[in-house]
Amino acid sequence: MYIFIDESGIDKQDGKSSIALVYLEVDKLDSLQNSILAIERELGIEYFHWAYSKWEIRQNFINKICKNEFSVKIALIKNPFKSNSAYEYALEHLIIEKNMTNIIIDGKKSKRYEKKFKKILRDKGISIKKLKTGNDEGYPALRVADAIAGTIRYYNEKPNNENIKNIYQQISKKILITISD
């Protein structure tokens, strides 16, 4: 099993940040990543990123990726994102599987962040060698986590927005667990 993690809104001063964990079975990784690349070619984009995409692209990308097999766990954490304790709590309760191949986190993280994350993994009996950082250009599956984190945060901020309602409806079918503070 692979877990891809992305956050959205952690730099905001109000609202909530979202953390999306996308779970993929090992044998489904290549299939999903190839599907993402094909969807991006079909949409005429180099690679999907929530923040840089128009609503039409967001809608089409999410509709198409949701046809693939994956599941999602979500955490919503109040901003400002000052305390890591809520983040740590969320990770402790969302990452419960032991049989994973890798955990890939989007973006370069500070040593302090990595140290705390590794402690969480060790406390759960999970090898820290499984933790990797990457970017969404190098790991197409991280683009799914980015899309979901962006959707969840935006939906939480503006649940009556018609654009986000349609997108959230697709994503919600993939969500296994949501933790909110």
C-alpha positions in Angstrom: 0.0 0.0 0.0 1.1 3.5 -0.8 0.0 6.6 1.0 0.3 10.1 -0.6 -0.1 13.1 1.7 -0.8 16.7 0.7 -2.0 19.7 2.8 -4.0 22.7 1.7 -4.4 26.0 3.5 -1.8 25.6 6.2 -0.5 29.1 5.6 -3.9 30.7 6.1 -4.8 32.7 9.2 -8.5 31.6 9.4 -10.8 28.8 8.3 -9.4 25.3 8.4 -6.5 23.5 6.7 -7.1 20.2 5.1 -4.8 17.2 5.0 -5.6 14.5 2.5 -4.1 11.0 2.7 -4.6 9.1 -0.6 -4.4 5.3 -0.1 -3.4 3.1 -3.1 -2.9 -0.6 -3.2 0.6 -1.4 -4.5 -0.7 -3.1 -7.7 -2.9 -0.1 -8.5 -0.1 2.5 -8.4 1.1 2.2 -11.9 -2.5 2.1 -13.2 -3.4 5.3 -11.4 -0.3 7.2 -12.4 -0.7 6.2 -16.0 -4.4 7.2 -15.8 -3.4 10.7 -14.4 -0.9 11.3 -17.2 -3.5 10.3 -19.8 -6.1 12.6 -18.2 -3.7 15.5 -18.2 -2.9 14.9 -21.9 -6.6 14.7 -22.6 -7.2 18.0 -20.7 -4.3 19.7 -22.5 -2.4 20.5 -19.3 1.2 19.8 -18.3 0.2 18.6 -14.8 -2.7 19.2 -12.5 -2.4 21.5 -9.5 -5.5 22.7 -7.7 -4.3 26.3 -7.1 -3.4 26.9 -10.7 -6.4 25.3 -12.4 -9.7 26.7 -13.6 -13.0 25.3 -12.3 -13.6 23.4 -15.6 -10.2 21.7 -15.4 -10.7 20.9 -11.7 -14.2 19.4 -12.4 -13.0 17.3 -15.3 -9.8 16.1 -13.6 -11.6 15.0 -10.5 -14.5 13.4 -12.4 -11.9 11.3 -14.3 -9.6 10.4 -11.5 -12.5 9.2 -9.3 -13.0 6.4 -11.8 -9.8 4.9 -10.5 -9.4 2.7 -7.4 -8.1 4.6 -4.4 -9.5 5.7 -1.0 -9.0 8.8 1.0 -8.7 9.8 4.6 -9.1 13.5 5.5 -8.3 15.8 8.4 -9.5 19.3 8.9 -7.5 21.4 11.3 -8.3 24.9 12.5 -6.1 27.8 11.4 -3.9 29.5 12.1 -1.8 26.3 11.9 0.4 27.2 15.0 0.3 24.0 16.9 1.5 20.7 15.5 -0.4 18.8 18.1 -3.6 18.7 16.0 -1.6 17.7 13.0 0.2 15.0 14.9 -3.1 13.8 16.4 -4.6 13.6 12.9 -1.7 11.6 11.5 -1.7 9.2 14.5 -5.4 8.4 13.9 -5.4 8.4 10.1 -2.3 6.2 9.5 -3.2 2.9 11.1 -2.1 0.4 8.5 1.2 -1.4 9.0 1.6 -3.1 5.6 2.6 0.0 3.6 5.3 0.2 1.0 5.8 4.0 1.2 4.4 7.2 2.6 5.1 10.1 0.2 4.6 13.6 1.5 4.2 16.5 -1.0 6.9 19.2 -0.7 10.2 19.7 1.0 9.6 19.6 4.8 11.7 21.0 7.6 13.9 18.8 9.7 11.6 19.4 12.7 8.5 18.3 10.7 10.3 15.2 9.5 11.5 14.4 13.0 8.0 14.6 14.4 6.5 12.5 11.6 9.2 9.9 12.0 8.4 9.7 15.7 4.7 9.1 14.9 5.7 6.3 12.6 8.1 4.7 15.1 5.5 4.9 17.9 3.2 3.0 15.6 5.9 0.4 14.8 6.3 1.6 11.2 9.7 1.8 9.6 10.8 5.4 9.0 12.5 4.2 5.8 9.1 4.2 4.3 8.7 8.0 4.6 9.7 10.0 1.5 9.1 13.6 0.3 8.4 14.3 -3.3 6.8 16.8 -5.5 3.6 16.5 -7.5 5.6 16.7 -10.8 7.6 13.6 -9.9 4.7 11.6 -8.4 1.5 11.9 -10.4 -0.4 10.3 -7.5 0.5 13.3 -5.3 -1.6 15.3 -7.8 -4.6 13.3 -6.6 -3.8 14.2 -3.0 -3.4 17.9 -4.0 -6.8 17.8 -5.8 -8.5 16.3 -2.8 -6.9 18.5 -0.2 -7.8 21.6 -2.3 -11.4 20.4 -2.8 -11.9 19.6 0.9 -10.5 22.9 2.1 -12.5 24.9 -0.4 -15.7 23.0 0.3 -15.2 23.6 4.0 -14.8 27.4 3.4 -17.6 27.8 0.8 -20.0 24.8 1.0 -22.7 26.7 -1.0 -20.5 27.4 -4.0 -22.0 25.4 -6.9 -18.6 24.6 -8.5 -17.3 23.1 -5.3 -20.5 21.2 -4.5 -20.2 19.2 -7.8 -16.5 18.4 -7.2 -17.0 17.5 -3.6 -19.8 15.1 -4.5 -17.4 13.1 -6.6 -14.6 13.1 -4.0 -16.9 12.3 -1.1 -17.5 8.8 -2.5 -13.8 8.0 -2.0 -13.6 9.3 1.6 -13.2 6.6 4.3 -12.6 8.8 7.4 -12.8 12.5 8.2 -11.2 13.9 11.4 -12.1 17.5 12.3 -11.1 19.5 15.4 
